Amino acid sequence: MDEPRDQPAPAESRLHPLAAAASLTPIQQAYGRYVGHALTCDACRDIDRSCDKAELLWRAYQAHGEQAYRRLDGETA
Ligand SMILES: [Zn+2]
């Protein structure tokens, strides 16, 4: 293998998470909040996954999806 090693990460991946989030859609931001929480939360890593905050974030993400679907459905009806 002659691929270069130890290259610095591309500039885009070094952006602050909030700077990157500014260009995301609301549904992407909602999903990001859920994933960001789940990755750092001890309760979420528990086998029961009994985390109220994750539940709220997941529902918020799903609500965005349902809104988008209803808009789409309304436009095609
Ligand atoms: Zn959690």
N, CA, C, O and the ligand as a Tripos MOL2 file, in Angstrom:
@<TRIPOS>MOLECULE
protein
  309   307    78     0     0
PROTEIN
NO_CHARGES

@<TRIPOS>ATOM
      1 N           0.8490   -1.2000    0.0000 N.3       1 MET1
      2 CA          0.0000    0.0000    0.0000 C.3       1 MET1
      3 C           0.8730    1.2350    0.0000 C.2       1 MET1
      4 O           1.7520    1.3800    0.8500 O.2       1 MET1
      5 N           0.6380    2.1180   -0.9420 N.am      2 ASP2
      6 CA          1.4130    3.3570   -0.9440 C.3       2 ASP2
      7 C           0.5180    4.5810   -0.7010 C.2       2 ASP2
      8 O           0.8270    5.6980   -1.1160 O.2       2 ASP2
      9 N          -0.6000    4.3260   -0.0120 N.am      3 GLU3
     10 CA         -1.4610    5.4540    0.3340 C.3       3 GLU3
     11 C          -0.7880    6.2950    1.4090 C.2       3 GLU3
     12 O          -0.1530    5.7580    2.3160 O.2       3 GLU3
     13 N          -0.9280    7.6180    1.3080 N.am      4 PRO4
     14 CA         -0.3270    8.4660    2.3330 C.3       4 PRO4
     15 C          -0.9880    8.2280    3.6930 C.2       4 PRO4
     16 O          -2.2030    8.0470    3.7840 O.2       4 PRO4
     17 N          -0.1810    8.2310    4.7290 N.am      5 ARG5
     18 CA         -0.7200    8.0390    6.0710 C.3       5 ARG5
     19 C          -0.5110    9.3110    6.8890 C.2       5 ARG5
     20 O           0.2570   10.1950    6.5090 O.2       5 ARG5
     21 N          -1.2070    9.3810    8.0080 N.am      6 ASP6
     22 CA         -1.0620   10.5060    8.9380 C.3       6 ASP6
     23 C          -1.3610   11.8460    8.2770 C.2       6 ASP6
     24 O          -0.7800   12.8700    8.6360 O.2       6 ASP6
     25 N          -2.2690   11.8300    7.3140 N.am      7 GLN7
     26 CA         -2.6910   13.0980    6.7180 C.3       7 GLN7
     27 C          -3.6370   13.8060    7.6770 C.2       7 GLN7
     28 O          -4.4350   13.1580    8.3540 O.2       7 GLN7
     29 N          -3.5520   15.1320    7.7400 N.am      8 PRO8
     30 CA         -4.5340   15.8410    8.5660 C.3       8 PRO8
     31 C          -5.9290   15.6760    7.9770 C.2       8 PRO8
     32 O          -6.0860   15.5330    6.7640 O.2       8 PRO8
     33 N          -6.9530   15.6980    8.8550 N.am      9 ALA9
     34 CA         -8.3190   15.5540    8.3880 C.3       9 ALA9
     35 C          -8.6750   16.7200    7.4780 C.2       9 ALA9
     36 O          -8.1670   17.8250    7.6700 O.2       9 ALA9
     37 N          -9.5360   16.4980    6.4920 N.am     10 PRO10
     38 CA         -9.9840   17.6080    5.6450 C.3      10 PRO10
     39 C         -10.6270   18.7020    6.4830 C.2      10 PRO10
     40 O         -11.1800   18.4350    7.5500 O.2      10 PRO10
     41 N         -10.5520   19.9350    5.9950 N.am     11 ALA11
     42 CA        -11.0260   21.0770    6.7720 C.3      11 ALA11
     43 C         -12.4840   20.9020    7.1950 C.2      11 ALA11
     44 O         -12.8610   21.2890    8.3010 O.2      11 ALA11
     45 N         -13.3060   20.3180    6.3140 N.am     12 GLU12
     46 CA        -14.7240   20.2050    6.6240 C.3      12 GLU12
     47 C         -14.9810   19.4140    7.8950 C.2      12 GLU12
     48 O         -15.8480   19.7800    8.6890 O.2      12 GLU12
     49 N         -14.2290   18.3260    8.0970 N.am     13 SER13
     50 CA        -14.4990   17.4890    9.2540 C.3      13 SER13
     51 C         -13.9910   18.1230   10.5470 C.2      13 SER13
     52 O         -14.2760   17.6310   11.6380 O.2      13 SER13
     53 N         -13.2340   19.2190   10.4210 N.am     14 ARG14
     54 CA        -12.7560   19.8800   11.6370 C.3      14 ARG14
     55 C         -13.6520   21.0450   12.0420 C.2      14 ARG14
     56 O         -13.3960   21.7030   13.0500 O.2      14 ARG14
     57 N         -14.6880   21.3000   11.2720 N.am     15 LEU15
     58 CA        -15.6250   22.3520   11.6490 C.3      15 LEU15
     59 C         -16.2560   22.0370   13.0010 C.2      15 LEU15
     60 O         -16.4730   20.8750   13.3460 O.2      15 LEU15
     61 N         -16.5420   23.0760   13.7440 N.am     16 HIS16
     62 CA        -17.2790   22.8850   14.9830 C.3      16 HIS16
     63 C         -18.6390   22.2710   14.6540 C.2      16 HIS16
     64 O         -19.2600   22.6490   13.6600 O.2      16 HIS16
     65 N         -19.1110   21.3270   15.4770 N.am     17 PRO17
     66 CA        -20.3930   20.6670   15.1820 C.3      17 PRO17
     67 C         -21.5260   21.6550   14.9410 C.2      17 PRO17
     68 O         -22.3650   21.4210   14.0710 O.2      17 PRO17
     69 N         -21.5730   22.7510   15.6870 N.am     18 LEU18
     70 CA        -22.6600   23.7140   15.5010 C.3      18 LEU18
     71 C         -22.5370   24.4200   14.1600 C.2      18 LEU18
     72 O         -23.5500   24.7370   13.5360 O.2      18 LEU18
     73 N         -21.3240   24.6700   13.7110 N.am     19 ALA19
     74 CA        -21.1380   25.3010   12.4090 C.3      19 ALA19
     75 C         -21.6250   24.3720   11.3080 C.2      19 ALA19
     76 O         -22.2460   24.8120   10.3400 O.2      19 ALA19
     77 N         -21.3380   23.0880   11.4620 N.am     20 ALA20
     78 CA        -21.7940   22.1150   10.4720 C.3      20 ALA20
     79 C         -23.3140   22.0020   10.5200 C.2      20 ALA20
     80 O         -23.9590   21.8510    9.4830 O.2      20 ALA20
     81 N         -23.8890   22.0740   11.7210 N.am     21 ALA21
     82 CA        -25.3350   21.9110   11.8740 C.3      21 ALA21
     83 C         -26.1010   23.0590   11.2290 C.2      21 ALA21
     84 O         -27.2670   22.8970   10.8680 O.2      21 ALA21
     85 N         -25.4630   24.2160   11.0810 N.am     22 ALA22
     86 CA        -26.1620   25.3830   10.5510 C.3      22 ALA22
     87 C         -26.6820   25.1320    9.1450 C.2      22 ALA22
     88 O         -27.6630   25.7500    8.7300 O.2      22 ALA22
     89 N         -26.0420   24.2400    8.4110 N.am     23 SER23
     90 CA        -26.4680   23.9930    7.0390 C.3      23 SER23
     91 C         -27.3650   22.7570    6.9320 C.2      23 SER23
     92 O         -27.7160   22.3390    5.8290 O.2      23 SER23
     93 N         -27.7340   22.1740    8.0740 N.am     24 LEU24
     94 CA        -28.5820   20.9830    8.0410 C.3      24 LEU24
     95 C         -30.0560   21.3650    8.0790 C.2      24 LEU24
     96 O         -30.4210   22.4270    8.5840 O.2      24 LEU24
     97 N         -30.8830   20.4990    7.5490 N.am     25 THR25
     98 CA        -32.3220   20.7150    7.6330 C.3      25 THR25
     99 C         -32.7800   20.4190    9.0610 C.2      25 THR25
    100 O         -32.0640   19.7640    9.8180 O.2      25 THR25
    101 N         -33.9790   20.9000    9.4330 N.am     26 PRO26
    102 CA        -34.4820   20.6350   10.7930 C.3      26 PRO26
    103 C         -34.5200   19.1480   11.1330 C.2      26 PRO26
    104 O         -34.2150   18.7580   12.2600 O.2      26 PRO26
    105 N         -34.8920   18.3220   10.1650 N.am     27 ILE27
    106 CA        -34.9820   16.8880   10.4650 C.3      27 ILE27
    107 C         -33.5900   16.3060   10.6960 C.2      27 ILE27
    108 O         -33.4110   15.4250   11.5370 O.2      27 ILE27
    109 N         -32.6070   16.8010    9.9500 N.am     28 GLN28
    110 CA        -31.2330   16.3350   10.1550 C.3      28 GLN28
    111 C         -30.7100   16.7910   11.5130 C.2      28 GLN28
    112 O         -30.0040   16.0550   12.2030 O.2      28 GLN28
    113 N         -31.0730   18.0330   11.8880 N.am     29 GLN29
    114 CA        -30.6410   18.5350   13.1870 C.3      29 GLN29
    115 C         -31.2840   17.7360   14.3120 C.2      29 GLN29
    116 O         -30.6360   17.4390   15.3150 O.2      29 GLN29
    117 N         -32.5690   17.3850   14.1470 N.am     30 ALA30
    118 CA        -33.2630   16.6090   15.1770 C.3      30 ALA30
    119 C         -32.6150   15.2350   15.3260 C.2      30 ALA30
    120 O         -32.4280   14.7460   16.4400 O.2      30 ALA30
    121 N         -32.2740   14.6190   14.1960 N.am     31 TYR31
    122 CA        -31.6220   13.3100   14.2450 C.3      31 TYR31
    123 C         -30.2340   13.4420   14.8870 C.2      31 TYR31
    124 O         -29.8150   12.5940   15.6740 O.2      31 TYR31
    125 N         -29.5370   14.5240   14.5340 N.am     32 GLY32
    126 CA        -28.2170   14.7640   15.1180 C.3      32 GLY32
    127 C         -28.2750   14.9280   16.6250 C.2      32 GLY32
    128 O         -27.4010   14.4500   17.3480 O.2      32 GLY32
    129 N         -29.3170   15.6120   17.0930 N.am     33 ARG33
    130 CA        -29.4600   15.7810   18.5370 C.3      33 ARG33
    131 C         -29.6880   14.4350   19.2100 C.2      33 ARG33
    132 O         -29.1360   14.1660   20.2770 O.2      33 ARG33
    133 N         -30.5080   13.5860   18.5820 N.am     34 TYR34
    134 CA        -30.7750   12.2670   19.1590 C.3      34 TYR34
    135 C         -29.4920   11.4390   19.2100 C.2      34 TYR34
    136 O         -29.1470   10.8790   20.2510 O.2      34 TYR34
    137 N         -28.7940   11.3670   18.0870 N.am     35 VAL35
    138 CA        -27.5780   10.5570   18.0160 C.3      35 VAL35
    139 C         -26.5100   11.1260   18.9570 C.2      35 VAL35
    140 O         -25.8310   10.3840   19.6670 O.2      35 VAL35
    141 N         -26.3750   12.4610   18.9480 N.am     36 GLY36
    142 CA        -25.3820   13.1000   19.8110 C.3      36 GLY36
    143 C         -25.6330   12.8000   21.2770 C.2      36 GLY36
    144 O         -24.6960   12.5960   22.0490 O.2      36 GLY36
    145 N         -26.8970   12.7750   21.6530 N.am     37 HIS37
    146 CA        -27.2300   12.4330   23.0330 C.3      37 HIS37
    147 C         -26.9310   10.9660   23.3040 C.2      37 HIS37
    148 O         -26.2820   10.6280   24.2940 O.2      37 HIS37
    149 N         -27.4060   10.1010   22.4180 N.am     38 ALA38
    150 CA        -27.2880    8.6580   22.6500 C.3      38 ALA38
    151 C         -25.8290    8.2130   22.7660 C.2      38 ALA38
    152 O         -25.5170    7.2580   23.4780 O.2      38 ALA38
    153 N         -24.9400    8.9150   22.0570 N.am     39 LEU39
    154 CA        -23.5290    8.5230   22.0790 C.3      39 LEU39
    155 C         -22.8510    8.8750   23.3890 C.2      39 LEU39
    156 O         -21.8320    8.2810   23.7400 O.2      39 LEU39
    157 N         -23.4040    9.8320   24.1150 N.am     40 THR40
    158 CA        -22.7240   10.3120   25.3200 C.3      40 THR40
    159 C         -23.5000   10.0060   26.5870 C.2      40 THR40
    160 O         -23.0780   10.3960   27.6760 O.2      40 THR40
    161 N         -24.6270    9.3150   26.4660 N.am     41 CYS41
    162 CA        -25.4960    9.1220   27.6200 C.3      41 CYS41
    163 C         -25.3440    7.7040   28.1760 C.2      41 CYS41
    164 O         -25.4720    6.7230   27.4430 O.2      41 CYS41
    165 N         -25.0700    7.6090   29.4780 N.am     42 ASP42
    166 CA        -24.9150    6.2900   30.0940 C.3      42 ASP42
    167 C         -26.2170    5.5050   30.0730 C.2      42 ASP42
    168 O         -26.2200    4.2960   29.8400 O.2      42 ASP42
    169 N         -27.3320    6.2050   30.3200 N.am     43 ALA43
    170 CA        -28.6350    5.5140   30.3470 C.3      43 ALA43
    171 C         -28.9600    4.9170   28.9860 C.2      43 ALA43
    172 O         -29.5570    3.8440   28.9010 O.2      43 ALA43
    173 N         -28.5670    5.6130   27.9210 N.am     44 CYS44
    174 CA        -28.8370    5.1080   26.5730 C.3      44 CYS44
    175 C         -28.0110    3.8580   26.2740 C.2      44 CYS44
    176 O         -28.4330    3.0000   25.4990 O.2      44 CYS44
    177 N         -26.8450    3.7620   26.8840 N.am     45 ARG45
    178 CA        -25.9910    2.6040   26.6240 C.3      45 ARG45
    179 C         -26.4250    1.4070   27.4590 C.2      45 ARG45
    180 O         -25.9970    0.2790   27.2140 O.2      45 ARG45
    181 N         -27.2670    1.6570   28.4350 N.am     46 ASP46
    182 CA        -27.7880    0.5860   29.2600 C.3      46 ASP46
    183 C         -28.6210   -0.3560   28.3990 C.2      46 ASP46
    184 O         -29.2390    0.0720   27.4230 O.2      46 ASP46
    185 N         -28.6390   -1.6250   28.7560 N.am     47 ILE47
    186 CA        -29.3230   -2.6230   27.9340 C.3      47 ILE47
    187 C         -30.8100   -2.3430   27.8240 C.2      47 ILE47
    188 O         -31.4320   -2.6950   26.8220 O.2      47 ILE47
    189 N         -31.3930   -1.7110   28.8470 N.am     48 ASP48
    190 CA        -32.8310   -1.4110   28.8320 C.3      48 ASP48
    191 C         -33.1590   -0.2140   27.9320 C.2      48 ASP48
    192 O         -34.3000   -0.0570   27.4980 O.2      48 ASP48
    193 N         -32.1650    0.6200   27.6560 N.am     49 ARG49
    194 CA        -32.3960    1.8590   26.8950 C.3      49 ARG49
    195 C         -33.5440    2.6650   27.4860 C.2      49 ARG49
    196 O         -34.3940    3.1900   26.7660 O.2      49 ARG49
    197 N         -33.5500    2.7490   28.7910 N.am     50 SER50
    198 CA        -34.6510    3.4180   29.4800 C.3      50 SER50
    199 C         -34.3040    4.8780   29.7510 C.2      50 SER50
    200 O         -34.2630    5.3110   30.9030 O.2      50 SER50
    201 N         -34.0570    5.6290   28.6870 N.am     51 CYS51
    202 CA        -33.6670    7.0240   28.8400 C.3      51 CYS51
    203 C         -34.7990    7.9250   28.3430 C.2      51 CYS51
    204 O         -35.1740    7.8950   27.1710 O.2      51 CYS51
    205 N         -35.3270    8.7200   29.2630 N.am     52 ASP52
    206 CA        -36.4540    9.5950   28.9050 C.3      52 ASP52
    207 C         -36.0410   10.6510   27.8910 C.2      52 ASP52
    208 O         -36.7990   10.9810   26.9790 O.2      52 ASP52
    209 N         -34.8250   11.1820   28.0590 N.am     53 LYS53
    210 CA        -34.3950   12.2410   27.1550 C.3      53 LYS53
    211 C         -34.2470   11.7090   25.7250 C.2      53 LYS53
    212 O         -34.6350   12.3710   24.7640 O.2      53 LYS53
    213 N         -33.6800   10.5040   25.5990 N.am     54 ALA54
    214 CA        -33.5450    9.9060   24.2670 C.3      54 ALA54
    215 C         -34.9180    9.6760   23.6490 C.2      54 ALA54
    216 O         -35.1090    9.8730   22.4490 O.2      54 ALA54
    217 N         -35.8630    9.2610   24.4690 N.am     55 GLU55
    218 CA        -37.2320    9.0360   23.9870 C.3      55 GLU55
    219 C         -37.8120   10.3390   23.4300 C.2      55 GLU55
    220 O         -38.4240   10.3440   22.3620 O.2      55 GLU55
    221 N         -37.6160   11.4400   24.1570 N.am     56 LEU56
    222 CA        -38.1270   12.7410   23.7010 C.3      56 LEU56
    223 C         -37.4480   13.1660   22.4030 C.2      56 LEU56
    224 O         -38.1060   13.6320   21.4720 O.2      56 LEU56
    225 N         -36.1270   13.0020   22.3510 N.am     57 LEU57
    226 CA        -35.3870   13.4100   21.1540 C.3      57 LEU57
    227 C         -35.7930   12.5650   19.9530 C.2      57 LEU57
    228 O         -35.9080   13.0700   18.8370 O.2      57 LEU57
    229 N         -36.0110   11.2710   20.1940 N.am     58 TRP58
    230 CA        -36.4100   10.3820   19.1070 C.3      58 TRP58
    231 C         -37.8010   10.7620   18.5950 C.2      58 TRP58
    232 O         -38.0510   10.7650   17.3900 O.2      58 TRP58
    233 N         -38.7060   11.0820   19.5340 N.am     59 ARG59
    234 CA        -40.0610   11.4820   19.1180 C.3      59 ARG59
    235 C         -40.0150   12.7880   18.3550 C.2      59 ARG59
    236 O         -40.7590   12.9680   17.3910 O.2      59 ARG59
    237 N         -39.1460   13.7100   18.7730 N.am     60 ALA60
    238 CA        -39.0250   14.9870   18.0680 C.3      60 ALA60
    239 C         -38.5460   14.7370   16.6370 C.2      60 ALA60
    240 O         -39.0370   15.3510   15.6900 O.2      60 ALA60
    241 N         -37.5830   13.8290   16.4980 N.am     61 TYR61
    242 CA        -37.0840   13.4840   15.1630 C.3      61 TYR61
    243 C         -38.1990   12.8750   14.3170 C.2      61 TYR61
    244 O         -38.3720   13.2350   13.1520 O.2      61 TYR61
    245 N         -38.9550   11.9490   14.9100 N.am     62 GLN62
    246 CA        -40.0300   11.2990   14.1620 C.3      62 GLN62
    247 C         -41.1220   12.2910   13.7920 C.2      62 GLN62
    248 O         -41.7180   12.1840   12.7210 O.2      62 GLN62
    249 N         -41.3910   13.2560   14.6660 N.am     63 ALA63
    250 CA        -42.4030   14.2750   14.3760 C.3      63 ALA63
    251 C         -41.9910   15.0860   13.1560 C.2      63 ALA63
    252 O         -42.8260   15.4270   12.3190 O.2      63 ALA63
    253 N         -40.6880   15.3960   13.0570 N.am     64 HIS64
    254 CA        -40.2040   16.1160   11.8710 C.3      64 HIS64
    255 C         -40.4730   15.2930   10.6170 C.2      64 HIS64
    256 O         -40.8890   15.8300    9.5890 O.2      64 HIS64
    257 N         -40.2350   13.9930   10.7080 N.am     65 GLY65
    258 CA        -40.4470   13.1220    9.5620 C.3      65 GLY65
    259 C         -41.9160   13.0680    9.1670 C.2      65 GLY65
    260 O         -42.2510   13.0830    7.9830 O.2      65 GLY65
    261 N         -42.7890   13.0050   10.1700 N.am     66 GLU66
    262 CA        -44.2230   12.9400    9.8810 C.3      66 GLU66
    263 C         -44.7150   14.2450    9.2670 C.2      66 GLU66
    264 O         -45.5410   14.2410    8.3550 O.2      66 GLU66
    265 N         -44.1970   15.3670    9.7770 N.am     67 GLN67
    266 CA        -44.5720   16.6670    9.1940 C.3      67 GLN67
    267 C         -44.1580   16.7360    7.7310 C.2      67 GLN67
    268 O         -44.9230   17.1760    6.8730 O.2      67 GLN67
    269 N         -42.9340   16.2950    7.4650 N.am     68 ALA68
    270 CA        -42.4360   16.3390    6.0880 C.3      68 ALA68
    271 C         -43.2860   15.4400    5.1940 C.2      68 ALA68
    272 O         -43.5840   15.7860    4.0500 O.2      68 ALA68
    273 N         -43.6710   14.2870    5.7280 N.am     69 TYR69
    274 CA        -44.4760   13.3590    4.9390 C.3      69 TYR69
    275 C         -45.8500   13.9560    4.6550 C.2      69 TYR69
    276 O         -46.3690   13.8430    3.5450 O.2      69 TYR69
    277 N         -46.4440   14.6050    5.6870 N.am     70 ARG70
    278 CA        -47.7670   15.2090    5.4870 C.3      70 ARG70
    279 C         -47.6980   16.3240    4.4510 C.2      70 ARG70
    280 O         -48.5920   16.4600    3.6150 O.2      70 ARG70
    281 N         -46.6200   17.1300    4.5100 N.am     71 ARG71
    282 CA        -46.4690   18.1960    3.5130 C.3      71 ARG71
    283 C         -46.3990   17.6030    2.1080 C.2      71 ARG71
    284 O         -47.0410   18.0850    1.1740 O.2      71 ARG71
    285 N         -45.6060   16.5520    1.9890 N.am     72 LEU72
    286 CA        -45.4370   15.9040    0.6900 C.3      72 LEU72
    287 C         -46.7650   15.3250    0.2140 C.2      72 LEU72
    288 O         -47.1390   15.4540   -0.9520 O.2      72 LEU72
    289 N         -47.4710   14.6780    1.1530 N.am     73 ASP73
    290 CA        -48.7410   14.0610    0.8400 C.3      73 ASP73
    291 C         -49.7420   15.1290    0.4030 C.2      73 ASP73
    292 O         -50.5180   14.9180   -0.5290 O.2      73 ASP73
    293 N         -49.7180   16.2860    1.0880 N.am     74 GLY74
    294 CA        -50.6310   17.3630    0.7480 C.3      74 GLY74
    295 C         -50.3570   17.9300   -0.6260 C.2      74 GLY74
    296 O         -51.2740   18.3120   -1.3530 O.2      74 GLY74
    297 N         -49.0660   17.9790   -0.9760 N.am     75 GLU75
    298 CA        -48.7000   18.5630   -2.2710 C.3      75 GLU75
    299 C         -49.0960   17.6620   -3.4390 C.2      75 GLU75
    300 O         -49.3470   18.1460   -4.5430 O.2      75 GLU75
    301 N         -49.1520   16.3600   -3.1970 N.am     76 THR76
    302 CA        -49.4310   15.4490   -4.3010 C.3      76 THR76
    303 C         -50.9110   15.0920   -4.3800 C.2      76 THR76
    304 O         -51.3560   14.5050   -5.3670 O.2      76 THR76
    305 N         -51.6890   15.4490   -3.3270 N.am     77 ALA77
    306 CA        -53.1150   15.0800   -3.3170 C.3      77 ALA77
    307 C         -53.9220   15.9720   -4.2610 C.2      77 ALA77
    308 O         -55.1360   15.8050   -4.3790 O.2      77 ALA77
    309 ZN        -29.9440    9.0770   27.1550 Zn       78 ZN78
@<TRIPOS>BOND
     1     1     2 1
     2     2     3 1
     3     3     4 2
     4     3     5 am
     5     5     6 1
     6     6     7 1
     7     7     8 2
     8     7     9 am
     9     9    10 1
    10    10    11 1
    11    11    12 2
    12    11    13 am
    13    13    14 1
    14    14    15 1
    15    15    16 2
    16    15    17 am
    17    17    18 1
    18    18    19 1
    19    19    20 2
    20    19    21 am
    21    21    22 1
    22    22    23 1
    23    23    24 2
    24    23    25 am
    25    25    26 1
    26    26    27 1
    27    27    28 2
    28    27    29 am
    29    29    30 1
    30    30    31 1
    31    31    32 2
    32    31    33 am
    33    33    34 1
    34    34    35 1
    35    35    36 2
    36    35    37 am
    37    37    38 1
    38    38    39 1
    39    39    40 2
    40    39    41 am
    41    41    42 1
    42    42    43 1
    43    43    44 2
    44    43    45 am
    45    45    46 1
    46    46    47 1
    47    47    48 2
    48    47    49 am
    49    49    50 1
    50    50    51 1
    51    51    52 2
    52    51    53 am
    53    53    54 1
    54    54    55 1
    55    55    56 2
    56    55    57 am
    57    57    58 1
    58    58    59 1
    59    59    60 2
    60    59    61 am
    61    61    62 1
    62    62    63 1
    63    63    64 2
    64    63    65 am
    65    65    66 1
    66    66    67 1
    67    67    68 2
    68    67    69 am
    69    69    70 1
    70    70    71 1
    71    71    72 2
    72    71    73 am
    73    73    74 1
    74    74    75 1
    75    75    76 2
    76    75    77 am
    77    77    78 1
    78    78    79 1
    79    79    80 2
    80    79    81 am
    81    81    82 1
    82    82    83 1
    83    83    84 2
    84    83    85 am
    85    85    86 1
    86    86    87 1
    87    87    88 2
    88    87    89 am
    89    89    90 1
    90    90    91 1
    91    91    92 2
    92    91    93 am
    93    93    94 1
    94    94    95 1
    95    95    96 2
    96    95    97 am
    97    97    98 1
    98    98    99 1
    99    99   100 2
   100    99   101 am
   101   101   102 1
   102   102   103 1
   103   103   104 2
   104   103   105 am
   105   105   106 1
   106   106   107 1
   107   107   108 2
   108   107   109 am
   109   109   110 1
   110   110   111 1
   111   111   112 2
   112   111   113 am
   113   113   114 1
   114   114   115 1
   115   115   116 2
   116   115   117 am
   117   117   118 1
   118   118   119 1
   119   119   120 2
   120   119   121 am
   121   121   122 1
   122   122   123 1
   123   123   124 2
   124   123   125 am
   125   125   126 1
   126   126   127 1
   127   127   128 2
   128   127   129 am
   129   129   130 1
   130   130   131 1
   131   131   132 2
   132   131   133 am
   133   133   134 1
   134   134   135 1
   135   135   136 2
   136   135   137 am
   137   137   138 1
   138   138   139 1
   139   139   140 2
   140   139   141 am
   141   141   142 1
   142   142   143 1
   143   143   144 2
   144   143   145 am
   145   145   146 1
   146   146   147 1
   147   147   148 2
   148   147   149 am
   149   149   150 1
   150   150   151 1
   151   151   152 2
   152   151   153 am
   153   153   154 1
   154   154   155 1
   155   155   156 2
   156   155   157 am
   157   157   158 1
   158   158   159 1
   159   159   160 2
   160   159   161 am
   161   161   162 1
   162   162   163 1
   163   163   164 2
   164   163   165 am
   165   165   166 1
   166   166   167 1
   167   167   168 2
   168   167   169 am
   169   169   170 1
   170   170   171 1
   171   171   172 2
   172   171   173 am
   173   173   174 1
   174   174   175 1
   175   175   176 2
   176   175   177 am
   177   177   178 1
   178   178   179 1
   179   179   180 2
   180   179   181 am
   181   181   182 1
   182   182   183 1
   183   183   184 2
   184   183   185 am
   185   185   186 1
   186   186   187 1
   187   187   188 2
   188   187   189 am
   189   189   190 1
   190   190   191 1
   191   191   192 2
   192   191   193 am
   193   193   194 1
   194   194   195 1
   195   195   196 2
   196   195   197 am
   197   197   198 1
   198   198   199 1
   199   199   200 2
   200   199   201 am
   201   201   202 1
   202   202   203 1
   203   203   204 2
   204   203   205 am
   205   205   206 1
   206   206   207 1
   207   207   208 2
   208   207   209 am
   209   209   210 1
   210   210   211 1
   211   211   212 2
   212   211   213 am
   213   213   214 1
   214   214   215 1
   215   215   216 2
   216   215   217 am
   217   217   218 1
   218   218   219 1
   219   219   220 2
   220   219   221 am
   221   221   222 1
   222   222   223 1
   223   223   224 2
   224   223   225 am
   225   225   226 1
   226   226   227 1
   227   227   228 2
   228   227   229 am
   229   229   230 1
   230   230   231 1
   231   231   232 2
   232   231   233 am
   233   233   234 1
   234   234   235 1
   235   235   236 2
   236   235   237 am
   237   237   238 1
   238   238   239 1
   239   239   240 2
   240   239   241 am
   241   241   242 1
   242   242   243 1
   243   243   244 2
   244   243   245 am
   245   245   246 1
   246   246   247 1
   247   247   248 2
   248   247   249 am
   249   249   250 1
   250   250   251 1
   251   251   252 2
   252   251   253 am
   253   253   254 1
   254   254   255 1
   255   255   256 2
   256   255   257 am
   257   257   258 1
   258   258   259 1
   259   259   260 2
   260   259   261 am
   261   261   262 1
   262   262   263 1
   263   263   264 2
   264   263   265 am
   265   265   266 1
   266   266   267 1
   267   267   268 2
   268   267   269 am
   269   269   270 1
   270   270   271 1
   271   271   272 2
   272   271   273 am
   273   273   274 1
   274   274   275 1
   275   275   276 2
   276   275   277 am
   277   277   278 1
   278   278   279 1
   279   279   280 2
   280   279   281 am
   281   281   282 1
   282   282   283 1
   283   283   284 2
   284   283   285 am
   285   285   286 1
   286   286   287 1
   287   287   288 2
   288   287   289 am
   289   289   290 1
   290   290   291 1
   291   291   292 2
   292   291   293 am
   293   293   294 1
   294   294   295 1
   295   295   296 2
   296   295   297 am
   297   297   298 1
   298   298   299 1
   299   299   300 2
   300   299   301 am
   301   301   302 1
   302   302   303 1
   303   303   304 2
   304   303   305 am
   305   305   306 1
   306   306   307 1
   307   307   308 2
@<TRIPOS>SUBSTRUCTURE
     1 MET1         2 RESIDUE 1 A MET
     2 ASP2         6 RESIDUE 1 A ASP
     3 GLU3        10 RESIDUE 1 A GLU
     4 PRO4        14 RESIDUE 1 A PRO
     5 ARG5        18 RESIDUE 1 A ARG
     6 ASP6        22 RESIDUE 1 A ASP
     7 GLN7        26 RESIDUE 1 A GLN
     8 PRO8        30 RESIDUE 1 A PRO
     9 ALA9        34 RESIDUE 1 A ALA
    10 PRO10       38 RESIDUE 1 A PRO
    11 ALA11       42 RESIDUE 1 A ALA
    12 GLU12       46 RESIDUE 1 A GLU
    13 SER13       50 RESIDUE 1 A SER
    14 ARG14       54 RESIDUE 1 A ARG
    15 LEU15       58 RESIDUE 1 A LEU
    16 HIS16       62 RESIDUE 1 A HIS
    17 PRO17       66 RESIDUE 1 A PRO
    18 LEU18       70 RESIDUE 1 A LEU
    19 ALA19       74 RESIDUE 1 A ALA
    20 ALA20       78 RESIDUE 1 A ALA
    21 ALA21       82 RESIDUE 1 A ALA
    22 ALA22       86 RESIDUE 1 A ALA
    23 SER23       90 RESIDUE 1 A SER
    24 LEU24       94 RESIDUE 1 A LEU
    25 THR25       98 RESIDUE 1 A THR
    26 PRO26      102 RESIDUE 1 A PRO
    27 ILE27      106 RESIDUE 1 A ILE
    28 GLN28      110 RESIDUE 1 A GLN
    29 GLN29      114 RESIDUE 1 A GLN
    30 ALA30      118 RESIDUE 1 A ALA
    31 TYR31      122 RESIDUE 1 A TYR
    32 GLY32      126 RESIDUE 1 A GLY
    33 ARG33      130 RESIDUE 1 A ARG
    34 TYR34      134 RESIDUE 1 A TYR
    35 VAL35      138 RESIDUE 1 A VAL
    36 GLY36      142 RESIDUE 1 A GLY
    37 HIS37      146 RESIDUE 1 A HIS
    38 ALA38      150 RESIDUE 1 A ALA
    39 LEU39      154 RESIDUE 1 A LEU
    40 THR40      158 RESIDUE 1 A THR
    41 CYS41      162 RESIDUE 1 A CYS
    42 ASP42      166 RESIDUE 1 A ASP
    43 ALA43      170 RESIDUE 1 A ALA
    44 CYS44      174 RESIDUE 1 A CYS
    45 ARG45      178 RESIDUE 1 A ARG
    46 ASP46      182 RESIDUE 1 A ASP
    47 ILE47      186 RESIDUE 1 A ILE
    48 ASP48      190 RESIDUE 1 A ASP
    49 ARG49      194 RESIDUE 1 A ARG
    50 SER50      198 RESIDUE 1 A SER
    51 CYS51      202 RESIDUE 1 A CYS
    52 ASP52      206 RESIDUE 1 A ASP
    53 LYS53      210 RESIDUE 1 A LYS
    54 ALA54      214 RESIDUE 1 A ALA
    55 GLU55      218 RESIDUE 1 A GLU
    56 LEU56      222 RESIDUE 1 A LEU
    57 LEU57      226 RESIDUE 1 A LEU
    58 TRP58      230 RESIDUE 1 A TRP
    59 ARG59      234 RESIDUE 1 A ARG
    60 ALA60      238 RESIDUE 1 A ALA
    61 TYR61      242 RESIDUE 1 A TYR
    62 GLN62      246 RESIDUE 1 A GLN
    63 ALA63      250 RESIDUE 1 A ALA
    64 HIS64      254 RESIDUE 1 A HIS
    65 GLY65      258 RESIDUE 1 A GLY
    66 GLU66      262 RESIDUE 1 A GLU
    67 GLN67      266 RESIDUE 1 A GLN
    68 ALA68      270 RESIDUE 1 A ALA
    69 TYR69      274 RESIDUE 1 A TYR
    70 ARG70      278 RESIDUE 1 A ARG
    71 ARG71      282 RESIDUE 1 A ARG
    72 LEU72      286 RESIDUE 1 A LEU
    73 ASP73      290 RESIDUE 1 A ASP
    74 GLY74      294 RESIDUE 1 A GLY
    75 GLU75      298 RESIDUE 1 A GLU
    76 THR76      302 RESIDUE 1 A THR
    77 ALA77      306 RESIDUE 1 A ALA
    78 ZN78       309 GROUP 0 **** ****
